[in-house]
């Protein structure tokens, strides 16, 4: 590479670093039309009932993969930037080794047990292929995909990681879906699952290649150092919070599938979740950018910059949550109608779920901050309470009110538990969370 090319590359990297928050948000929201179109095509092709089966398989796979990752995808965004800032490349290399091995082993165990259990149940009930069994083949590709993208982000490549995960994956899925339609093959719910698995595998191969280029530059000449006890203890709150957030999203689908008499209602709620996903993209983007930055600022006790940065992130989240809720109220019927005529009944659940997501965005950085401050007991207890409360309410409401009951259960549970988490954050850490929204300069302890 010539000096001119090197200078241009460094200039480009500097521009990306300076505008990382804006670019990451643009990537997350730029991916939404692609993801939305892919789900519309799947829903229109499969129909409400079969799209519901596909959504159930995806829900089970997501819960299993989230467990298999062990919280290490979030931990990598916390540990790797700090290690690299301190020049501790040996410890960073050890973390990468340990994370990859742990996820592969855990993923194999979970998927293997899932296949055996569902195969036994299937043989006894003489049933066809069960969505849970198909989901188990999705666990390893999804868990490795999540981890490798986070490892890439932890190496200060947040924008590239977001671009590949949020734009690359749905784009590859859409292209594969186009190939299926081109050759005139019939798309079933299980074929749709295999199509998405193939897309995830192709993307993971690309991400591994990018990580290998970083590995050769930073880690080839150093010996790994391991702090397994520290990583295991620190990853538990990350695992719990990630698993609870995933379970909040997916458990409603599974409860509807098991206890509501209408198969189409599951598909309607799946479409509601896809439309309501827009503000969650903002939360994912901001969390991805905020975790490394806020971790470093707290580690170096940069109080004033930390306070300003937190306020910026929260104002962005609130703006997206409120704006999305307005869109759901005004145009929710149209957005759901794109999935097909059967999905138009979901506007009221969409508005209720949108209100819950607005609350989730207002408190979206509470748990990451508690995790960074190592308030593990608070994180564990409140997240378990949130999951239990949501599941209990869903069991009470969803069998009778369908998608509306599931949406209401989520909104009520989030409003109660997030309020408790916010109070505990401010009392235990001194971080003036809400005051930072209006630009308070109060110093955190």
C-alpha positions in Angstrom: 0.0 0.0 0.0 1.4 3.4 -1.0 1.7 6.4 1.4 -1.2 8.1 -0.3 -3.4 5.0 0.0 -2.4 4.7 3.7 -3.2 8.4 4.3 -6.6 8.0 2.6 -7.4 4.9 4.7 -6.5 6.7 7.9 -8.6 9.7 6.9 -11.6 7.5 6.2 -11.2 5.7 9.5 -11.0 9.0 11.3 -14.2 10.2 9.6 -16.0 7.0 10.6 -14.8 7.3 14.2 -16.0 10.9 14.5 -19.4 10.1 13.2 -19.8 6.6 14.6 -23.1 7.2 16.3 -24.8 8.8 13.3 -23.4 6.2 10.9 -24.4 3.3 13.1 -27.9 4.7 13.4 -28.1 5.1 9.7 -27.0 1.5 9.2 -29.5 0.1 11.7 -32.4 2.1 10.2 -31.3 1.7 6.6 -31.5 -2.1 7.2 -35.2 -1.8 8.3 -36.7 -1.5 4.8 -34.7 -4.6 3.7 -35.7 -6.6 6.7 -39.3 -5.4 6.4 -39.5 -6.4 2.8 -38.1 -9.9 3.4 -40.6 -10.5 6.2 -43.4 -9.2 4.0 -42.4 -11.6 1.2 -42.2 -14.5 3.7 -45.6 -13.7 5.2 -47.3 -13.3 1.9 -45.8 -16.5 0.6 -46.4 -18.6 3.7 -49.7 -17.1 4.9 -50.6 -16.1 8.5 -50.6 -19.6 10.0 -47.3 -20.9 8.3 -45.6 -17.6 9.0 -46.6 -18.1 12.6 -44.8 -21.5 12.5 -41.7 -19.9 11.0 -41.8 -17.2 13.7 -42.1 -19.9 16.5 -39.0 -21.7 15.0 -37.1 -18.4 14.9 -38.1 -17.6 18.5 -36.9 -21.0 19.9 -33.6 -20.7 17.9 -33.1 -17.1 19.2 -33.6 -18.1 22.8 -31.3 -21.1 22.5 -28.6 -19.1 20.6 -28.8 -16.3 23.2 -28.1 -18.9 25.9 -25.3 -20.5 24.0 -23.5 -17.1 23.6 -23.4 -16.9 27.4 -23.5 -13.1 27.4 -20.1 -13.0 25.8 -21.3 -10.9 22.8 -22.1 -8.1 25.3 -19.0 -8.8 27.4 -16.8 -8.4 24.3 -18.0 -4.8 23.8 -17.0 -4.1 27.4 -13.7 -5.9 27.8 -12.0 -5.7 24.4 -12.0 -1.9 24.1 -10.6 -1.5 27.6 -7.9 -4.1 27.0 -6.9 -2.6 23.7 -6.9 0.9 25.3 -4.5 -0.4 28.0 -2.3 -2.2 25.5 -3.2 -5.6 27.1 -3.2 -7.5 23.8 -2.4 -10.8 25.5 -5.5 -10.6 27.7 -7.6 -9.6 24.7 -6.3 -12.6 22.7 -7.1 -14.9 25.6 -10.7 -13.5 25.8 -11.2 -14.2 22.1 -10.0 -17.7 22.5 -12.1 -18.4 25.5 -15.2 -16.8 24.1 -15.1 -18.8 20.8 -14.5 -22.1 22.6 -17.2 -21.5 25.2 -19.8 -20.6 22.6 -19.0 -23.6 20.3 -19.2 -26.1 23.1 -22.3 -24.6 24.7 -24.0 -24.4 21.3 -23.3 -28.0 20.5 -24.6 -29.2 23.9 -27.8 -27.1 23.6 -28.6 -28.0 20.0 -27.8 -31.7 20.6 -30.0 -31.9 23.6 -32.8 -30.1 21.8 -32.6 -32.5 18.8 -32.7 -35.6 21.1 -35.6 -34.4 23.2 -37.7 -33.4 20.3 -36.9 -36.6 18.4 -38.1 -38.7 21.3 -41.3 -36.6 21.7 -41.9 -36.8 17.9 -41.5 -40.6 17.8 -43.9 -41.1 20.7 -46.5 -38.7 19.3 -46.0 -39.8 15.7 -45.8 -36.2 14.7 -44.2 -34.5 11.7 -41.1 -32.4 12.0 -41.5 -30.1 15.0 -40.4 -26.4 14.9 -38.3 -26.9 18.0 -36.2 -29.6 16.3 -35.6 -27.5 13.2 -34.7 -24.6 15.4 -31.8 -26.6 17.0 -30.0 -26.6 13.6 -30.1 -22.8 13.7 -28.4 -22.5 17.1 -24.7 -22.9 16.1 -24.8 -20.6 13.1 -26.8 -17.9 15.0 -24.7 -18.0 18.2 -21.4 -17.9 16.3 -22.7 -15.1 14.1 -23.7 -13.0 17.1 -20.3 -13.6 18.8 -18.1 -12.9 15.8 -20.0 -9.7 15.0 -19.6 -8.5 18.6 -15.9 -9.4 18.5 -15.5 -7.2 15.4 -17.3 -4.4 17.2 -15.1 -4.8 20.2 -12.1 -4.1 18.0 -13.4 -0.6 17.4 -15.2 -1.7 14.2 -18.7 -0.9 15.4 -19.8 0.7 12.2 -18.6 -2.3 10.0 -20.1 -4.8 12.5 -23.4 -3.0 12.3 -23.3 -2.7 8.6 -22.7 -6.5 8.1 -25.2 -7.6 10.8 -28.0 -5.3 10.1 -27.7 -4.7 6.3 -25.7 -7.7 5.2 -27.8 -10.5 6.8 -31.2 -9.4 5.5 -29.8 -8.5 2.1 -28.2 -12.0 1.7 -31.5 -13.5 3.0 -33.5 -11.5 0.4 -31.1 -12.6 -2.4 -31.5 -16.3 -1.4 -35.3 -15.8 -1.3 -35.1 -14.4 -4.8 -33.2 -17.4 -6.0 -36.0 -19.7 -4.6 -38.7 -17.7 -6.4 -36.6 -17.6 -9.6 -36.4 -21.4 -9.8 -40.1 -21.7 -9.0 -39.6 -23.7 -5.8 -42.4 -23.9 -3.2 -41.5 -22.2 0.0 -42.6 -23.9 3.2 -42.0 -22.7 6.7 -39.2 -25.2 7.3 -37.5 -24.3 3.9 -37.7 -20.7 5.0 -35.8 -21.6 8.1 -33.0 -23.4 6.1 -32.8 -20.4 3.8 -32.1 -18.0 6.8 -29.6 -20.4 8.2 -27.7 -20.4 4.9 -27.7 -16.6 4.9 -26.2 -16.6 8.5 -23.5 -19.0 7.5 -22.4 -17.0 4.5 -22.2 -13.8 6.6 -20.3 -15.5 9.4 -17.6 -16.7 6.9 -17.1 -13.1 5.8 -16.9 -11.8 9.4 -14.4 -14.5 10.4 -12.2 -13.5 7.5 -12.3 -9.8 8.7 -11.4 -10.9 12.2 -8.5 -13.0 10.8 -7.0 -9.8 9.3 -7.2 -8.1 12.7 -5.8 -11.2 14.4 -2.7 -11.3 12.2 -2.0 -7.6 12.9 -2.5 -7.5 16.7 -2.3 -11.0 18.2 0.0 -13.2 16.1 3.1 -12.3 18.1 1.6 -12.4 21.6 0.8 -15.3 23.9 -2.8 -15.4 25.3 -3.5 -14.6 28.9 -6.7 -15.8 30.6 -8.8 -14.3 33.3 -11.5 -17.0 33.2 -12.9 -16.3 36.6 -13.3 -12.6 36.0 -14.9 -13.2 32.6 -17.3 -15.8 33.9 -18.5 -13.7 36.8 -18.7 -10.6 34.6 -20.5 -12.3 31.7 -23.3 -13.7 33.9 -25.2 -10.3 34.2 -24.7 -9.8 30.5 -26.1 -13.3 29.8 -29.1 -12.7 32.1 -30.0 -9.3 30.7 -29.6 -10.5 27.1 -31.5 -13.6 27.7 -34.3 -11.8 29.4 -34.6 -9.2 26.6 -34.7 -12.1 24.1 -37.2 -14.0 26.2 -39.4 -10.9 26.5 -39.5 -10.8 22.7 -39.9 -14.5 22.0 -41.9 -15.9 25.0 -45.1 -14.1 24.0 -44.9 -15.9 20.6 -44.4 -19.3 22.2 -47.2 -18.7 24.7 -49.6 -17.7 21.9 -48.6 -20.8 19.9 -49.2 -23.1 22.9 -52.4 -21.5 24.4 -54.3 -19.5 21.8 -56.8 -21.4 19.6 -56.0 -19.5 16.4 -52.8 -20.3 14.5 -53.3 -17.1 12.6 -53.1 -15.0 15.8 -49.4 -16.1 16.2 -48.7 -14.9 12.7 -50.4 -11.6 13.3 -48.4 -11.0 16.5 -45.2 -11.9 14.6 -46.1 -9.2 12.0 -46.8 -6.7 14.8 -43.4 -7.4 16.3 -41.7 -6.9 12.9 -43.4 -3.5 12.4 -42.8 -2.4 16.0 -39.1 -3.4 15.6 -38.2 0.0 14.3 -37.4 1.7 17.6 -35.6 -1.4 18.9 -33.2 -0.9 16.1 -32.3 2.5 17.7 -31.8 0.8 21.1 -29.5 -1.8 19.5 -27.5 0.8 17.6 -27.1 3.1 20.6 -26.2 0.2 23.0 -23.6 -1.1 20.5 -22.0 2.3 20.3 -22.5 3.3 23.9 -21.1 0.2 25.6 -17.4 0.6 24.5 -17.5 4.4 24.9 -19.1 4.6 28.3 -17.0 1.7 29.6 -13.8 3.6 28.7 -15.1 6.9 30.1 -16.1 5.3 33.4 -12.8 3.4 33.6 -10.8 6.6 33.2 -13.2 8.6 35.5 -14.0 11.1 32.8 -17.2 12.3 34.5 -18.2 15.3 32.5 -17.7 13.7 29.1 -19.5 10.6 30.4 -22.5 12.7 31.5 -22.7 14.6 28.2 -22.4 11.4 26.1 -25.1 9.6 28.1 -27.5 12.6 27.6 -27.0 12.5 23.8 -27.7 8.8 23.7 -30.9 9.1 25.7 -32.3 12.0 23.7 -31.8 10.0 20.5 -33.6 7.0 22.0 -36.5 9.0 23.2 -36.9 10.8 19.9 -37.1 7.5 18.0 -39.5 5.9 20.5 -41.9 8.8 20.5 -41.7 9.2 16.7 -42.4 5.5 16.1 -45.4 5.5 18.4 -46.9 8.4 16.4 -46.3 6.5 13.2 -48.1 3.4 14.6 -51.1 5.4 15.6 -51.4 7.2 12.3 -50.3 4.5 9.8 -50.2 1.2 11.7 -53.1 -0.3 9.7 -51.3 0.4 6.4 -48.0 -1.0 7.6 -49.6 -4.2 8.8 -51.7 -4.5 5.6 -48.6 -4.9 3.6 -48.2 -8.4 5.1 -51.6 -9.4 3.8 -55.3 -8.8 4.5 -55.3 -11.2 7.5 -52.8 -9.0 9.4 -54.9 -5.8 9.5 -56.4 -6.8 12.8 -53.1 -6.0 14.6 -53.1 -2.2 14.7 -54.3 -1.9 18.4 -51.7 -4.5 19.6 -49.1 -2.5 17.6 -49.9 0.8 19.3 -49.9 -0.9 22.8 -46.5 -2.6 22.0 -45.2 0.6 20.7 -45.9 2.3 24.0 -44.0 -0.5 25.7 -41.1 0.0 23.4 -41.0 3.8 24.1 -40.7 3.0 27.8 -38.0 0.4 27.0 -36.1 3.1 25.1 -36.3 5.6 27.9 -34.7 3.1 30.3 -32.7 1.4 27.6 -29.2 2.2 29.0 -30.0 1.5 32.7 -29.0 -2.1 32.5 -25.8 -1.5 30.5 -24.8 1.1 33.1 -25.5 -1.3 36.0 -23.5 -4.0 34.2 -20.5 -1.7 33.7 -20.7 -0.6 37.3 -20.8 -4.4 38.2 -24.1 -4.1 40.1 -24.7 -7.8 39.4 -27.2 -8.5 42.1 -29.5 -5.7 41.0 -29.2 -6.7 37.3 -29.9 -10.4 38.1 -32.9 -9.8 40.4 -34.7 -7.1 38.4 -34.2 -8.9 35.0 -35.6 -12.2 36.5 -38.5 -10.2 38.0 -39.1 -8.6 34.6 -39.2 -12.0 32.8 -41.4 -13.7 35.4 -43.8 -10.8 35.5 -44.1 -10.6 31.7 -44.6 -14.4 31.4 -47.2 -14.4 34.1 -49.2 -11.6 32.6 -48.9 -13.1 29.1 -50.3 -16.4 30.4 -53.2 -14.5 31.9 -54.0 -12.3 28.9 -52.8 -13.9 25.7 -55.1 -17.0 25.7 -58.2 -14.6 25.8 -57.0 -11.5 24.1 -54.5 -12.9 21.6 -51.9 -10.5 20.2 -53.4 -7.6 22.2 -53.0 -9.5 25.5 -49.4 -10.3 24.7 -48.6 -6.7 23.8 -50.3 -5.4 27.0 -48.4 -7.9 29.2 -45.1 -6.6 27.8 -45.9 -3.0 28.2 -47.2 -3.3 31.8 -44.2 -5.5 32.9 -41.6 -3.1 31.3 -43.2 0.0 32.9 -43.1 -1.5 36.4 -39.7 -3.1 36.4 -37.9 -0.4 34.4 -39.1 2.2 37.0 -37.6 0.1 39.8 -34.3 -0.4 37.9 -34.0 3.4 37.2 -34.5 4.2 40.9 -31.9 1.6 42.0 -29.4 2.9 39.4 -29.6 6.4 40.6 -29.4 5.4 44.3 -26.5 2.9 44.0 -24.3 4.6 41.4 -25.2 8.3 41.7 -25.6 8.6 38.0 -28.3 11.2 37.4 -29.9 9.2 34.5 -33.0 11.2 33.9 -31.4 14.6 34.5 -28.8 13.8 31.8 -31.7 13.9 29.3 -32.0 17.6 29.7 -28.3 18.2 29.9 -27.6 18.2 33.6 -24.0 18.6 34.6 -24.4 16.8 37.9 -21.4 14.6 38.6 -21.8 10.9 39.0 -20.1 9.1 41.9 
